Amino acid sequence: MSKTTEFIVRQLLLLLSVLLVLTNESMADRSSEQTQAQLDRACEMAREAKLAPMREKFIGECVKNKEQPDRRSCEAFYADFGAQSGNRAPLFYDLPECVEAFDFQNSQRKR
């Protein structure tokens, strides 16, 4: 094999190695993103399971006490119940599903 051919083969092998590493990292990133999305969905579902009955109670009281003109207005008023508001922290991010999502996200940042 000539020196030129040998050089080209080495360069191609180096390029292939770099491509394999980049592809592997990209696949790992995609897998981490999918895992994070699943954990985030589980967290939000757990939060909503806790928030929905509370929200319904407040909407019912709003309608009963005529705090708003109609049910639709009460629903709109309480639509963001549980979210961050002013200095008040959002509710139920201390649920195990949310802690797991938060911990996974932090573990990926340290990589």
Backbone as a chain_set.jsonl record, in Angstrom:
{"seq": "MSKTTEFIVRQLLLLLSVLLVLTNESMADRSSEQTQAQLDRACEMAREAKLAPMREKFIGECVKNKEQPDRRSCEAFYADFGAQSGNRAPLFYDLPECVEAFDFQNSQRKR", "coords": {"N": [[0.848, -1.158, 0.0], [0.552, 2.207, -0.84], [2.059, 5.222, 0.517], [0.341, 7.4, 0.326], [-2.178, 6.197, -0.003], [-2.298, 4.837, 2.404], [-2.313, 7.006, 4.155], [-4.794, 8.172, 3.465], [-6.548, 6.102, 4.191], [-6.114, 6.031, 6.962], [-7.06, 8.58, 7.632], [-9.758, 8.299, 6.894], [-10.539, 6.296, 8.7], [-10.193, 7.686, 11.091], [-12.092, 9.709, 10.729], [-14.433, 8.136, 10.634], [-14.38, 7.117, 13.239], [-14.744, 9.459, 14.736], [-17.307, 10.158, 13.83], [-18.785, 7.971, 14.82], [-18.525, 8.348, 17.582], [-19.813, 10.837, 17.878], [-22.392, 10.165, 16.965], [-23.109, 8.266, 18.868], [-23.134, 9.858, 21.2], [-25.176, 11.61, 20.486], [-27.343, 9.856, 20.376], [-27.472, 9.096, 23.037], [-28.074, 11.56, 24.205], [-30.602, 11.984, 23.079], [-31.978, 9.844, 24.194], [-31.851, 10.56, 26.892], [-33.324, 12.92, 26.8], [-35.826, 11.9, 26.107], [-36.36, 10.307, 28.342], [-36.418, 12.312, 30.3], [-38.649, 13.761, 29.416], [-40.673, 11.848, 29.784], [-40.571, 11.548, 32.579], [-41.228, 14.159, 33.348], [-43.857, 14.307, 32.353], [-45.078, 12.369, 33.984], [-44.795, 13.607, 36.455], [-46.368, 15.96, 36.09], [-48.857, 14.774, 35.681], [-49.289, 13.554, 38.168], [-49.344, 15.827, 39.787], [-51.604, 17.112, 38.709], [-53.572, 15.278, 39.389], [-53.74, 15.741, 42.108], [-54.353, 18.466, 42.165], [-56.741, 18.846, 40.668], [-59.178, 18.032, 42.122], [-59.126, 19.961, 44.144], [-59.22, 22.325, 42.665], [-61.746, 22.037, 41.484], [-63.34, 22.202, 43.774], [-62.901, 24.867, 44.564], [-63.939, 26.143, 42.308], [-66.605, 25.33, 42.466], [-67.354, 26.606, 44.886], [-66.995, 29.218, 44.09], [-68.983, 29.507, 42.125], [-71.264, 28.972, 43.679], [-71.117, 31.059, 45.584], [-71.341, 33.161, 43.921], [-69.093, 34.591, 43.012], [-68.044, 35.191, 40.588], [-69.449, 36.059, 37.362], [-70.544, 33.739, 36.09], [-70.338, 30.08, 35.72], [-68.386, 29.463, 33.802], [-66.714, 31.695, 33.93], [-65.763, 31.398, 36.53], [-64.334, 29.016, 36.211], [-62.366, 29.891, 34.421], [-61.09, 31.736, 36.062], [-59.922, 30.084, 38.006], [-58.32, 28.455, 36.488], [-55.522, 28.362, 36.4], [-54.858, 27.438, 38.865], [-52.655, 26.354, 41.321], [-50.363, 26.825, 39.947], [-47.285, 28.735, 39.735], [-47.446, 31.888, 41.248], [-46.888, 35.211, 41.53], [-45.055, 35.679, 44.425], [-45.642, 33.217, 45.389], [-44.974, 29.819, 45.532], [-45.231, 27.174, 43.068], [-47.62, 24.518, 43.453], [-47.23, 21.228, 44.826], [-44.832, 20.221, 43.71], [-43.283, 18.709, 45.246], [-44.001, 16.112, 45.186], [-43.293, 12.584, 44.843], [-42.937, 11.799, 42.112], [-42.293, 14.187, 40.881], [-40.0, 14.973, 42.23], [-38.312, 12.956, 41.391], [-38.152, 13.547, 38.629], [-36.924, 16.058, 38.765], [-34.487, 15.383, 40.031], [-33.376, 13.688, 38.076], [-33.059, 15.483, 35.963], [-31.151, 17.24, 37.075], [-29.029, 15.436, 37.367], [-28.33, 15.024, 34.735], [-27.316, 17.451, 33.98], [-24.89, 17.531, 35.211], [-23.261, 15.984, 33.725]], "CA": [[0.0, 0.0, 0.0], [1.377, 3.407, -0.915], [1.933, 6.122, 1.663], [-0.851, 8.227, 0.104], [-3.337, 5.342, 0.285], [-2.25, 4.598, 3.842], [-2.744, 8.251, 4.774], [-6.237, 8.314, 3.217], [-7.224, 5.092, 5.011], [-6.046, 6.505, 8.347], [-7.97, 9.726, 7.75], [-11.124, 7.768, 6.854], [-10.785, 5.619, 9.976], [-10.336, 8.736, 12.086], [-13.387, 10.333, 10.48], [-15.448, 7.178, 11.068], [-14.351, 7.083, 14.706], [-15.376, 10.689, 15.215], [-18.739, 10.045, 13.54], [-19.364, 7.01, 15.755], [-18.61, 8.989, 18.899], [-20.862, 11.856, 17.818], [-23.679, 9.474, 16.851], [-23.376, 7.653, 20.169], [-23.504, 10.946, 22.112], [-26.475, 12.109, 20.054], [-28.335, 8.868, 20.782], [-27.571, 9.187, 24.496], [-28.801, 12.801, 24.487], [-31.993, 11.758, 22.703], [-32.527, 8.947, 25.203], [-32.008, 11.366, 28.104], [-34.443, 13.838, 26.564], [-37.062, 11.106, 26.17], [-36.556, 9.947, 29.744], [-36.831, 13.528, 31.005], [-40.028, 14.067, 29.012], [-41.552, 10.888, 30.462], [-40.6, 11.9, 34.001], [-41.979, 15.411, 33.469], [-45.273, 13.974, 32.174], [-45.524, 11.674, 35.197], [-44.885, 14.644, 37.493], [-47.53, 16.81, 35.839], [-50.058, 13.963, 35.893], [-49.442, 13.407, 39.617], [-49.772, 17.14, 40.282], [-52.981, 17.364, 38.283], [-54.44, 14.409, 40.194], [-53.914, 16.41, 43.401], [-54.899, 19.803, 41.979], [-58.073, 18.845, 40.056], [-60.27, 18.104, 43.097], [-59.058, 21.248, 44.836], [-59.687, 23.327, 41.705], [-63.2, 21.866, 41.381], [-63.934, 22.718, 45.013], [-62.879, 26.332, 44.488], [-64.886, 26.556, 41.253], [-67.943, 25.148, 43.036], [-67.58, 27.689, 45.85], [-67.076, 30.452, 43.302], [-70.316, 29.527, 41.522], [-72.23, 29.046, 44.783], [-71.047, 32.383, 46.204], [-71.466, 34.155, 42.836], [-67.886, 35.424, 42.988], [-67.889, 35.552, 39.181], [-70.782, 36.095, 36.744], [-71.062, 32.408, 35.732], [-69.397, 28.967, 35.93], [-67.258, 29.596, 32.863], [-65.819, 32.725, 34.488], [-65.103, 30.779, 37.695], [-63.356, 28.061, 35.674], [-61.258, 30.678, 33.876], [-60.386, 32.338, 37.192], [-59.15, 29.063, 38.713], [-57.646, 27.591, 35.511], [-54.093, 28.231, 36.699], [-54.695, 27.094, 40.272], [-51.526, 25.461, 41.588], [-49.17, 27.315, 39.25], [-46.58, 29.806, 40.437], [-48.132, 33.176, 41.141], [-46.174, 36.182, 42.358], [-44.036, 35.047, 45.267], [-46.122, 31.903, 45.816], [-44.387, 28.704, 44.783], [-46.23, 26.252, 42.526], [-47.973, 23.46, 44.39], [-47.041, 19.791, 44.648], [-43.594, 19.761, 43.077], [-42.6, 17.848, 46.202], [-44.466, 14.733, 44.995], [-42.175, 11.715, 44.451], [-42.732, 11.825, 40.656], [-41.654, 15.457, 40.524], [-38.64, 14.919, 42.782], [-37.553, 12.081, 40.487], [-37.896, 14.315, 37.4], [-35.949, 17.099, 39.112], [-33.188, 14.735, 40.275], [-32.845, 13.215, 36.795], [-32.618, 16.668, 35.222], [-29.89, 17.687, 37.682], [-27.968, 14.462, 37.084], [-27.918, 15.197, 33.343], [-26.542, 18.691, 33.894], [-23.545, 17.281, 35.749], [-22.522, 15.159, 32.758]], "C": [[0.905, 1.235, 0.0], [1.128, 4.299, 0.297], [0.688, 6.996, 1.531], [-2.107, 7.435, 0.444], [-3.432, 5.086, 1.781], [-2.751, 5.842, 4.607], [-4.265, 8.43, 4.646], [-7.018, 7.325, 4.081], [-7.241, 5.532, 6.473], [-7.019, 7.668, 8.582], [-9.432, 9.266, 7.747], [-11.477, 7.055, 8.155], [-10.976, 6.627, 11.098], [-11.703, 9.408, 11.952], [-14.522, 9.416, 10.935], [-15.518, 7.096, 12.591], [-15.044, 8.298, 15.297], [-16.883, 10.625, 14.993], [-19.432, 9.077, 14.497], [-19.527, 7.619, 17.143], [-19.74, 10.01, 18.909], [-22.252, 11.229, 17.741], [-24.069, 8.869, 18.186], [-23.811, 8.713, 21.184], [-24.887, 11.482, 21.777], [-27.589, 11.157, 20.481], [-28.536, 8.915, 22.295], [-28.344, 10.435, 24.892], [-30.286, 12.624, 24.196], [-32.675, 10.874, 23.732], [-32.775, 9.702, 26.509], [-33.187, 12.324, 27.972], [-35.774, 13.105, 26.655], [-37.374, 10.712, 27.608], [-37.041, 11.152, 30.528], [-38.278, 13.872, 30.673], [-41.02, 13.129, 29.693], [-41.678, 11.219, 31.948], [-41.393, 13.185, 34.233], [-43.479, 15.17, 33.316], [-45.832, 13.297, 33.421], [-45.702, 12.674, 36.344], [-46.152, 15.477, 37.303], [-48.842, 16.048, 36.018], [-50.33, 13.793, 37.388], [-49.909, 14.728, 40.239], [-51.23, 17.394, 39.943], [-53.968, 16.501, 39.067], [-54.716, 15.039, 41.566], [-54.651, 17.748, 43.243], [-56.357, 19.798, 41.503], [-59.199, 18.89, 41.09], [-60.29, 19.444, 43.857], [-59.609, 22.356, 43.941], [-61.213, 23.258, 41.585], [-63.917, 22.416, 42.607], [-64.005, 24.245, 44.967], [-63.856, 26.847, 43.427], [-66.316, 26.442, 41.776], [-68.294, 26.25, 44.019], [-67.755, 29.023, 45.137], [-68.469, 30.588, 42.697], [-71.372, 29.739, 42.606], [-72.29, 30.454, 45.384], [-71.15, 33.523, 45.196], [-70.294, 35.148, 42.831], [-67.578, 35.925, 41.582], [-69.284, 35.477, 38.544], [-71.388, 34.708, 36.443], [-69.977, 31.351, 35.94], [-68.165, 29.102, 35.037], [-66.237, 30.616, 33.378], [-65.069, 32.18, 35.704], [-64.021, 29.8, 37.227], [-62.141, 28.796, 35.129], [-60.416, 31.267, 35.011], [-59.469, 31.326, 37.88], [-58.372, 28.129, 37.767], [-56.175, 27.363, 35.846], [-53.836, 27.909, 38.171], [-53.568, 26.077, 40.436], [-50.245, 25.889, 40.902], [-48.499, 28.389, 40.103], [-47.326, 31.114, 40.209], [-47.447, 34.16, 42.084], [-45.058, 35.501, 43.124], [-44.434, 33.65, 45.732], [-45.531, 30.811, 44.915], [-45.501, 27.841, 44.185], [-46.441, 25.089, 43.508], [-47.563, 22.077, 43.89], [-45.826, 19.368, 43.816], [-42.759, 18.934, 44.049], [-43.096, 16.398, 46.123], [-43.3, 13.871, 44.504], [-41.885, 11.737, 42.944], [-41.996, 13.084, 40.22], [-40.215, 15.517, 41.042], [-37.758, 14.065, 41.874], [-37.2, 12.815, 39.196], [-36.827, 15.377, 37.64], [-34.559, 16.496, 39.299], [-32.56, 14.249, 38.975], [-32.312, 14.399, 35.987], [-31.286, 17.175, 35.764], [-28.753, 16.723, 37.392], [-27.462, 14.613, 35.647], [-27.09, 16.473, 33.149], [-25.113, 18.494, 34.332], [-22.679, 16.477, 34.797], [-21.564, 15.962, 31.93]], "O": [[1.888, 1.302, 0.737], [0.13, 4.154, 1.004], [0.046, 7.301, 2.536], [-3.004, 7.952, 1.11], [-4.52, 5.116, 2.355], [-3.509, 5.732, 5.571], [-4.935, 8.796, 5.612], [-8.052, 7.685, 4.644], [-8.266, 5.418, 7.145], [-7.708, 7.723, 9.601], [-10.248, 9.784, 8.51], [-12.593, 7.193, 8.655], [-11.831, 6.438, 11.963], [-12.386, 9.644, 12.949], [-15.476, 9.88, 11.559], [-16.607, 7.015, 13.161], [-15.83, 8.184, 16.238], [-17.654, 10.999, 15.876], [-20.552, 9.339, 14.936], [-20.551, 7.423, 17.798], [-20.537, 10.045, 19.846], [-23.186, 11.71, 18.382], [-25.228, 8.948, 18.592], [-24.753, 8.491, 21.945], [-25.68, 11.774, 22.672], [-28.658, 11.6, 20.901], [-29.662, 8.786, 22.773], [-29.173, 10.392, 25.801], [-31.132, 13.062, 24.976], [-33.821, 11.123, 24.104], [-33.802, 9.499, 27.158], [-33.952, 12.514, 28.917], [-36.738, 13.626, 27.214], [-38.525, 10.778, 28.038], [-37.966, 11.04, 31.332], [-39.048, 14.237, 31.561], [-42.086, 13.562, 30.131], [-42.774, 11.172, 32.505], [-42.143, 13.287, 35.204], [-44.283, 15.747, 34.049], [-46.935, 13.617, 33.863], [-46.661, 12.582, 37.109], [-46.917, 15.674, 38.247], [-49.834, 16.626, 36.462], [-51.479, 13.878, 37.823], [-50.773, 14.734, 41.116], [-52.002, 17.84, 40.791], [-55.075, 16.944, 39.373], [-55.806, 14.882, 42.115], [-55.471, 18.114, 44.085], [-57.13, 20.668, 41.902], [-60.104, 19.713, 40.955], [-61.356, 19.978, 44.164], [-60.366, 23.215, 44.394], [-61.89, 24.286, 41.585], [-64.981, 23.025, 42.489], [-65.035, 24.838, 45.288], [-64.518, 27.865, 43.628], [-67.137, 27.334, 41.564], [-69.407, 26.775, 43.993], [-68.57, 29.852, 45.541], [-69.068, 31.662, 42.75], [-72.261, 30.579, 42.466], [-73.371, 30.976, 45.659], [-71.059, 34.696, 45.557], [-70.473, 36.356, 42.671], [-66.929, 36.957, 41.409], [-70.198, 34.893, 39.126], [-72.603, 34.53, 36.532], [-68.842, 31.675, 36.291], [-67.039, 28.878, 35.48], [-65.03, 30.402, 33.263], [-63.885, 32.463, 35.888], [-62.925, 29.764, 37.785], [-61.007, 28.37, 35.351], [-59.188, 31.295, 34.935], [-58.362, 31.673, 38.291], [-57.826, 27.119, 38.213], [-55.644, 26.281, 35.598], [-52.722, 28.089, 38.663], [-53.547, 25.052, 39.753], [-49.166, 25.39, 41.222], [-49.08, 28.885, 41.069], [-47.779, 31.398, 39.1], [-47.433, 33.957, 43.298], [-44.213, 34.825, 42.537], [-43.651, 32.972, 46.397], [-45.595, 30.896, 43.688], [-46.599, 27.784, 44.738], [-45.551, 24.737, 44.282], [-47.555, 21.805, 42.689], [-45.806, 18.262, 43.276], [-41.654, 18.508, 43.715], [-42.662, 15.551, 46.905], [-42.41, 14.376, 43.82], [-40.723, 11.699, 42.538], [-41.176, 13.049, 39.303], [-39.326, 16.047, 40.374], [-36.602, 14.404, 41.619], [-36.069, 12.717, 38.719], [-35.934, 15.568, 36.815], [-33.571, 17.027, 38.79], [-31.351, 14.379, 38.784], [-31.235, 14.317, 35.397], [-30.388, 17.505, 34.989], [-27.618, 17.156, 37.191], [-26.289, 14.357, 35.375], [-26.257, 16.544, 32.245], [-24.216, 19.206, 33.879], [-21.484, 16.307, 35.04], [-20.873, 15.408, 31.074]]}, "num_chains": 1, "name": "protein.A"}
